């Protein structure tokens, strides 16, 4: 089962699922299954006898979460417990997706899986609660923290920048938040590798993002260069672009563990960005 099927990662999982015709997938989003409904979760698990549950569902509106803490917690924490309980009860493996926002961004060398967490916004706090509940409810859980996710699907930074760069002569992007982008197609591929190339994959916490460390400004400049746009991109500090939720200034996820454990080769962020933009441009011109 894949939850959050209409989101970026969920849609990328659908693309890969088409290559596994021998496997039965059940894709759910809130219309088919509310993961905050414990009875509904138990029902779907009891009827389907899943081997894996990929939980790609989340409340990801970081700024809205500051005033909508209840719903954020219900989806990012409580519901994860329901899924983990069902996985434990019905002998299913949970693969749960979390975030770099569980860290405060004060580390200057990058974060390992066992480094101390200290979220600085509601979104990060509720995602951290979800991680803890998952591991407490089901020790077989696999949790993958990721960062700066974008895709051909859904709303994301890449699509927003491409649109703005076609409409405007000049834009400003923060240059003091440093991280690693993640192409959701690459994350989906790693999840499928874990499932289909490992008989009994090792449980626990893993980090995944594309290779290379950049700022949001660097990301925007690359989008401009690859897209051949003529829009001027100005670097600005976060203080010049105030938002309700604080962001970590330096949230680099060390991906050595997932690479070594599952023999994963991770593409460079720029290579993956080119792939995604090629697909988006093909769609625009068709």
N, C-alpha and C positions, 0 to 999 in steps of 0.2 A: 504494500500500500504506500502511496505517496500522498501526503497531505500538502495543502498549499499548492495544489496542482496548477492554478492559474497565475502563480507568481513567476518570477524570473527563473529560479532554480527548478520549480515544478514543471514549467514548460520545457526547459532543457532536458529534464528527465523523460518527458514524453517523446522528445526527438530521439533519444537514445533507446527508449523502450521499443521503438519500431524496428530496431536491429536485433531484438531478442524475441522473435516470434514464438519460441518454445516456452516463454515465461508468461504467466498471467499477471498483469498489472491492474490494480484498482486505483484510479486517480480520483482524489476527493478535494473539493474546496468547500467553503462554508455553505454553499447551496446544497451539496450532497451530505455533508457531515460537519456539524459544529464540534470542534475538538474540545469545546468547553462543556459539552454534554456527556457526562460520564457513562450514562446508560446507553447512549447511542454508540459510543466507542466500544463498549463491551459487546453490543449486539453485532457490529460489523466484524469484530475480531472473532467472535464465536461462530459466525456464519462462513467465514472465509479461510480460516486457518493459515494466516500469513506466515511466511518465513522471515520477512523483513518489513519494517515500517520506516520509511524515510520521512522524517518530520521537517518539511520545508515551510510549514505554516508559521507565521509570526506576526506580531504587531510591530511594524518597522518604521512607523511615522515618528521619528525621534523627537521632533519638537512638540507634536501633539501629545505625546506620552506624558509630558510634564504636567498637563492639566487633565489627562485621561488615564491616570495611574491605575485605576481599577480594571479597566478593560485590558490595558497593557499587561497587568499581572495575571489576569484570567487566561490570556492567550499564551503569554511567554513563560509562565511559571506553572500555574495550577493545571492547565490542560496538558502540559508536558508530563506531569505526574500521572494523569489519567492514562496517557498513552504508554508510559513506562510500566504502570501497573498491569495494563492489558497485555503488554509484551511479556511480562513476567508470568502472568496467568496462562497465556496461550502459547508459550514456548516460541516467541518471536524475538528477533533482534531489532532493537531500536537504534537508528542512526539519526541523531538529533543535531540540527545546525544552530550554532551559536555565533558569537560576535567578538571582535577585538574591543568592543566598548565595555567589556567587563574589566578592562584595565584603565588606569587614570591618565596614561600617556606621559608619565613623568620619567619613565625608563629611557635611557639614551642609547641602549645597545640592542633593543628588541626583546620580545617576550617569549619565554619557553612555556610549555603547558603547565608546569608546576609552580610558576611564579605567582606571587601574591596578587590577588585581585582587589580592585578598589574602584568600582564604577563611579562616574561623576555626573551621571544623569539617570533618569527614571528608566529609560529604555535599557541601558546597561545593567541597572540593578535588577530589573525583572528578568532579563536574560540570564543573569548569574543565578538567580533563584531557580530558574528552570534547569540549569545545569546540575545544581546540587540535588534537586528533587529527582531528576532522572537517575543519577547515580545511586541515590539512596533507595529508590523504588526498584531498580533493576541493575544489578552490578554488571550485567552483560552489555549495557548500553555503550554505544560509540558516539562520542560528541566531537563535532568538528567546528572549531571556531574559524570564522572567515572575516574578510574585511573589504570594504569599498566595492560591493558587488554591482556588476552591470551585465547586460545581456541584450540580445536582439529583441527580447520580450520585455513588456512592462515599462514602468517609468524608472529612469536612472540618469546618472550624471552624463554619460556619453550621449544619450539621445537628446537630453536637454541642451548640452553644449552644441551639438550639431545643428539643432534648430535655431538657437540664438545666433550662432555664427553666420547663418544664412540670412538672418533678419536684421542684424545690427552691424554697425561699423566698429563698435568698441564694447568690450565687456571687462569686468573685473572679477578676479578669482583669488581666493585666499592662498597665501604661499607659506603659512607657518603651521599648517597641519600636515604632518608627514606620515605616509603609510604605504600600503601595497594594494593595488587594485586586484580584483578577482573577477575573471570572466566566468560567468555562471556555467557555461558549457564545459569549461575545464574542471570545475568543481563537480559537476554531474558525472563527468568521465571518471574521476577519481573514486566517487562513491560506487559507481558501477564496477570499477576494477576491484574495490574492496569486497563487494558482494560476489562477483562472478569468478574471481581468480583466487579466492581464499575459502577453504572449506569451513574454517572456524576462525574468522578474523579476530585479532586481539582487541579486547574492549578497552575503554578508557578515553582520555582526552587527546585530541590531535589539532594541529593548526594547519590551515591551508590558505594560501593566497598565491598569486603569480609572483615570479621572481622579479626583483628590482624594487628599489625604494625611491619614492617620488613625493612631491607635494601635489595638492589639487591643481595648483597653477601649472606645474609641469605636465600634469595629465591633460589639462586644457590646451596647452601649447602643442602637445603631441596630436591631439584631435584636430587642431587647426592645420598642422603640417600634413598629416595623413589625408585629411579631407580637402586640402588645397584651398582653404578659406582665406579671405583677405581681411577678416575681422582682427582688430588689434586686441591683444589680451594683456591686461594690466595686473601685476601682482599687488595684492593688498593684505594687510594683517587681519586676523580674525576680528579684532576690535572694531574694524571699519564695516563689518558685516554682522551686526548683532542678531542672534537667534535665541529662542527660549532655552534650548538645551545646550549646556557646555559640551564641547568636543575634546577628545584626547588630542594633545598636540603631537605626540609621537607614539604611534601604536603599530609597531612593526611586529608581525607574527613570525617567529622562527619555525620554519617548516621541515627541519631536519628529521624529526621523529616520523612524520607520515611518509617522507621519502624513503627512509631506511626500513621502516616496518613493512611497507607494502610495495617496495621497489617502484616508487612513483617518480616519473620524470615531469617536472613542472615547467611549463613554457614561460618565457620572459613576457612581462606585461605588455610590451609594445607589439610583440608578435601576435598576441591574442587580441589586442585592440584592433590591429589591422584586419584580422579575420572577422570580427564583429562588425566593423564599419563597412567592410566589403558587402556583407549580407544586408546591412541596412541600406546601403546605396543601391544594391540590386533591387531591393524591394521598392525603393523610391522611384527608380527608373522604369519599373515594369508596369 
